[in-house]
C-alpha cells in the first residue's frame, strides 16, 4: 500500500532524494518545505515524484483526463488498473488525493481521469484551474485491481463499472485489447445519463473495431432527470453479464452496488474470492443529489455516563473538520480517505462520502465511515472509538 505520509526521512539522504529536495526548493518555496519536513513530519520524499501536465481533455462537464510526464528523468512504472496518490500545492498547502490511472501500462502516455467532487479541492483544481505545464507530485502506484498473473491475455473478462469507476477498468481494457485484439470482454457500465458517460465515444469506437468487445450501458435516470431515477438491482446487472462463471470478473462501483452484485454473483455460483473489487465510495446510501448544507453533528464517546457533544456546523464541511473546530479529538493522518485512521461508526443519520476512499465493504456494512471525507446530509450521531 501507499507509504505512510507521516514517515519522516531518517539517516543520510541519498543523492536522488537530495536532487529532489534541490528541485523542490526552486519550485515550492521554503515555507512549504518547512511544512513538509517539520511539524507535520511529512518528508519531501513522501511528497512524490515531480510531474508536469502535458494535456487536459474535458470528458464532460464534470470530468477531465489529465496527461502527465515525470520530471527529472524519473521513470513511471505501474500495472494497468492501479492507483496513485497525487499531491497538489494549493495556496501554500499540500493536498493529497488518490486517483486511478486511466491509461494502460503499455502506453507511452500516462493519464489520470478525475471527476469533480463537491468540496473536492484537488478535483476542483484539475477540473477548473489546472493548465498545461502545471506541476504536481505523484507517488508510487499501488493496488491489486490488476490483470491475473497467469495468462492474462488468454482470459475472458467481465467488467462492471459505475461513473468514474470506469478509470481503472478502461486502463485494463486497453491493456488486454492492445495485446489480444480478439479477447472476449463484456463491460456493464452504469451511469446517470448518456451525457455524463465517461469515455462513451471511445468505448463505442472500440466496440466497432474489436469483434468480441461488447458494452451494456445502464442508465439510472430516464432522460437525465432527477425525478426519474430508477434503482438497478445487482441481479439485473449480473443478468447482463454473459457466462460470468467462465470470466475473470472485476467491479469498480460504490459499496451499495458492489454488495448487491456480489450477492447476485454468489447465487449464480461465483465466489466472492473470484471477483476483484475496487471500492471507491463509502457506506452512505445518499446520492450525488444530496442537499448538502450545515448540519448538527453529535459526537458520543464510549462509556455509560458519557454525554454527547452537539455541534452545529457553520458551513458545509467534513465530520473531521467539524470535530477539529469544536476541539473533539479524532485521530487522523492523511485526511484524504486513504489511511483509515479517522474511521468512526455512524450511529444515526446519513453522510455523503467523497471518493475515492479506502473504506472496505465489510466496514461499510457495519456502519463505519471515514470522518475526513464524510459530509453529513442530515443530523448525525457519530460514535467515537
N, C-alpha and C positions, 0 to 999 in steps of 0.2 A: 504493500500500500504506500501511499504518499508519505514522505518523511514528515515527522512531527515538526510543525512550524515553530515550536518553541526551542528546538535544538540549536544550541549556540556552537559556533566554531571553537574547537579546543585544540591546543597544540599548535605546532608550526603551520603556517599557511603554505599550501602547495603553490607552485608557480602559476598554475592555471587559475586558482582562486584569487591570487594576488593580482593577476591580469584583469580578472573580472571586477575586482574592487576598484582598480585604477580606472576601468571603463565607466563604472557606475559613478565615480566621483566627478566625472566630467558631464554626466547627464542628469543624475538625480539631485545632486546638491548635498552639501554637508549636513544640513539639518535632518534630511530624511535618512541619511546614512547613520546618524546618531540614533535615530528612532529604530532603525533596523537592528543595529548591533548593541543597543543599550537597554533601556527599561523593558522593552517587550521581549528581549532575548531572542529576537528573530535574526538569524545570521544573514549576511549578504549572500552567502551561498544558497540559502533556502529561498531567496527571492527569485531564483530561477535563472534560466539562460536568457540572455537578451535576444529579442526577436523584433523584426520590423514588418509592418503591414505593407504588403505589395499590391493588394487589390481588395476592394469591398464590393460585393454584389448583393443587391437587395432581392431577397427571395419573395417577400410580400411586404405588407405594411408593418409587420411585427417581427421580422426575422432577417438577418443578414448572414452571408457567408464571407468570412474573412480569410484571405490567403496571406501567408506569412513566410518569412525565411529567417533562419537563425543568423545572428551576427557573430563576428569574431572567428569565423571558420568552424563553429561548432556543428556537429552532425546530429541530425534528429532521427532516431530510430524508434519505431513503435510497431505494434501489431494492430492490424485492422480491427476496429471495434473498441479500442482502448480510449481512456480519457486522460486529460492533463489538468493540472492546476495552473490557472492563469493569474498573474499578478499585474495590476494596473495602478499607476500612481495618479491619484486624482486630488487636487487641492492640497498637495503636500503629504497626503496619507496614502498608504498602500492597501488596496482592496483585492482580496483573493476569491476566485470562483473556480469551480470545476466544470469543464466542458468536454464533451466527447468530440473526438476528431471525426470529421465527415469525409475526409479523403482516405483513399486506400493506402496501405503501407507500401504498395508497389508504385505509387505515383510520385513524380518528382515535385509536385505541388502540394503543399500542406495547407489544410483548411480547417477552420472551426465554424460551425453553423450555430449561431447564437440567437435565441428568441428573446424578445423584450419581455421582461417580467416587472410586475408592479413593484415600485420601490427598489428595483434592482439597479444599484449604482453601476456595476460593471456592464450589465446587459444594456443599460441606457446609454452608456458611453459608446459601446460598439455600434449600437443601432442609430445613434444620433450625432455624436461629435467626432468619432474616430475618422481619420483620413489616411490616405496612403503616405507612408513614411513615418507614421507614429510608431513609437517604441513601447513594448511591454515585455513581460518576463514570463517564461513558460517552464514548468517543472518537468521532471521525467515522467513518461507515460506509465499508466497503471491500469489495472482492471483485468478480469478474466472473461469478459464478454467477447471472446475471440473464436476463431475457427478451430475445429478439433485438430489435435496433433496428428492423428492417423488419417492419411489420405484425404486431406481437406478439399481437394479439387475433384474428388470422385464421389462425393456425397450428394444426397438430395436434401434440400433445405426448405424449412418453413419459417418465415419471419413474421412477427406481429409487432407493429409499432403504432404509437399514438402521438399525434402532434410532433413536437420537436424530438421525440424519441426516435424519429427516423434517422437522426445523425449517425449513430454508430452502426445502425442497420444498413444505411446507404454505403458506409465505408466497407462493410463486409460484402455486400452485393457486388460492388465494383471489383473487389479483390477476386471473388470467385469467378465472375464472368470474364474478368481480364485474363485469367489463366485457363478457364474452361468455358468457352462461349456456349457450349451445348448443355451446360449444367441445368438440372431441373430445380427451379427456385419458384416458390409461391410466396407472395407478400400480401398480408392483410393489413391495410393501413387505415387507421381511424382518425378522423378529423371532424371539426365542427361543420365545415363547409368546403366546397371545392376551391373557393377563392383563397383560403388560408392553408392549402395543402402544400407543404414544402416539397420541392423537387418534382412537382407533378409533371412538368413538361419533360424533364429528363427521364422520369420513370416511364412515361408514355412512349418516348422515343426508344427506350431500352426494350420495351415490350415488342415494338416493331422489328428491332434488329436481332433480338435473341429469341429463338423459336420455343424455348422451354421456360421462359421467364413470364410469369403472369402476376397481375396485381388485382386485388379486390379492394376497392375504395369503400369505406364505411363512413357515412356522414351522419352526425348526431343532431344536426339541425336542418329541418326542411327549409329550403330557400335561404339558409343562413340566419333565420330569425330566432331570437332567444326563446320566444314563447312557444316555438315549435320543437323544442328539444325533445329527443326521444332516447330512451335508455336502451343500450345494446348489451345483451347478456353474454356471459362467457360461452354458453352453449351455442348461441347464434354465431359467435366469432369462430369457434372451433369447427362448426359445420362448414365454414368457408375454406377450411384448410384440408385439401385432399390428402388422403392416406397419411395422417400425422404420425402414426406409429412407425412409418418407414422413413421418417425425415429427421434431420438434425434440427431441433426446434429452438427458437430464440424469441424472447419477448422483451420489449422496451416500452413500458407503459406505466401509468400511475398505479399505485398499490391496489386500488379497488378493482381495476380491470385485470391486473395480474392475478389476484386472488380468485376472481371468478373464472378466468381462463384455466388456471391450474386445476381447479376443481373439475371443470369440464374435461380437460385432458385426462385427468385421473379416471373419470368414468369411461373414457374411451380407451383405457388400457395403457396410458402413458404415465410413467412415474415422474414425480417432481424432480427427481435426480437427473432425469434425461432432458430437462428443459433449462436452457441458460437464460437467466433473468437479469435485466438491468433495470433497477427500480429508481425512477427519477423524481418521485414525489412522495409525500408522507401520508399520514393516516387520515387526513381531512377528507370528508366527503363533499366539501364545498367546492364549487366550480369557479372558473375564472370570472363568473358574473357576480361573485360575492360583493356585497355592499360594504366595502372597507371604510371604516371611519373610527375615530377614537372610541374605545370601549372601556368597560370596567374589568380589571383583571384581579382576581383574588388568589393570593399565594397562601398555601397551607403547609405547615411543617409537620412532620410526624410527631406523635405524642398525644396522649389522651387529653391534656389540658392546653394544647397548642391553640392559639387564637388566630384566625385567618387575617391576613393583611389585605385590605381592599384598596386598590389603586385605580383611579380614573385617569386614563390616558389624556394627554393634552393634544396629541397629534397621532396620526397613523404611524405605528412603529411596531417592531417585533416584541415578543414577550420578554426576551432577554434585555432589550433596550429599556423597557418599562421597569424591569427589576433593577437595573443599574441606577436609573434616575431616582428610584424610591429607596435605594440602599438595601435592597434584598439581594443576598448573595446567591448567585447561580454559577457554579464552576463553568469556565469556558476557556477555549484555546483558539480555535480557528475562526469562529463567528461566521462561517460560510456553509454550515451544514456538512462538514467533512469529518471532523474528529469524533463527534457524538458525545463530547464531554458535557454538553449542556442538555442532555436528554432528561426530560421530566415527563410525568404522567399527567394527561389531561383528564381531570375528574368529571368535568361537565362543560358543555358548550362546544363550539366548533372553531377550527382555525383553518386558515389558508397558508400552506407551506410553500415557500419559494423552492424552486428546483433548478438544477439537480441537487439532491442531497443523498446522504448515505444511510438514512434510516432503513433498517431491514423490514421485510414484510412481517416477520414474527413480532417485532417490537410495535409496528404499526397496528397490528391486530390486537395487541394488549393495551392500546390506548396511549402509547408513548409518542411524544413529539420532540422535535429539536427546537429549543426556545429561540435560538439565534436566527431561524428562518421562518418562524411561525407568527402569523398576524391574526389576532382574534377577530372573528366575524360576528360575535355577539358577546354577552357577558360570559366569561370563562372562569373556571376554578382550576388552578394548577397545583398539583401535589409535588412538593419539593422532596429531594432524597433525604 
